[in-house]
């Protein structure tokens, strides 16, 4: 598959997913859920928290998810700082 064709295929998949997400965002069963958490990754993560007994409420699940997102962002920033520090010789 050529690069242009694979990009167009990916764009088509993204458009389809966006359309499905738009439909789901109006679904009454999840209308109470903030848009930020209406992704399959968030659903999977929150479901795993519940299944593994890490949380007892949605509020706890959201707080834990936000903590883990924040920690992942900090790790990424630390890696970037270490990389650029090593390249510049300032470490």
N, C-alpha and C positions, 0 to 999 in steps of 0.2 A: 504494500500500500504506500502510495506517495505521501510525502509530508503534508502537502496541501489537502489531500483527501482525508488524512487522519485528523487534521485540525478541523475540517468541516464536520466530520463525524462526531468529534468531541463537542463542538459547538452545538450540534443538533441534540446530542444527549443532554447537554447542560440546559438547553431551552426546554426540553421535555421535562426534566427534573424540576426546573423552575415553575413550569405550568402545574405540575403535580403538587408542588409545595404551595402554590397559590390556592389551589382547590382545598388542600388540607388545612390551610390557615383559616378557612371559613367553616371547617367541620366543627359542629357544636360539641363533639366529645373532647376536643382539645382546644376549644376557644379560650379557655381559662389559662392555658399555658402561654407564657410569654414567648414572643416570636423568636427570641434568641435561642430558646431551647427546643425549637421545632425542627431539629435535624435528626437524621438517623443516628449519628454519632452520639448526640446527647441522649436520645431515647435509649440506645444500647447501654450507655454508661450508667444512666439512672437506674435502668432495669437491673444491671449487674450489682449495683449498690444494694438494692432491695433484696435480690436473690441471695446475695452473700451475707446479708444481715448487717451491713455496714451502716444503714440508716433506718430510722423508724418513721420518717415523714418526708414529704416532698421538700419542705423547707430545709431539712438536714441534707437531702440529696443535692439540692441546688447549691447550698453552701459548700459542700464537699467538692462538687464539680468546679465551682469557682476557685476554690483553693488549689485544686489540681491544675487548672488552666493557668492560674497565676504562677505556680511553681514551675510549670513547663516553660512559660514565657521567660521567667528569670534564668532558668538553666540555659535556654537558647541565647539570651543576652550575654551570659557569662562565657559561653562557648565562643560567641562572636568577638567579645572583648579579648579573650585569650588568643584567638586566632590573629586578630589585627595587632595586638600587642606583640606577639611573637614575630609577625612579619615586619613590624617597624623596629624591632629590637628594644622595645621598652619594657620587656618582662625580665 
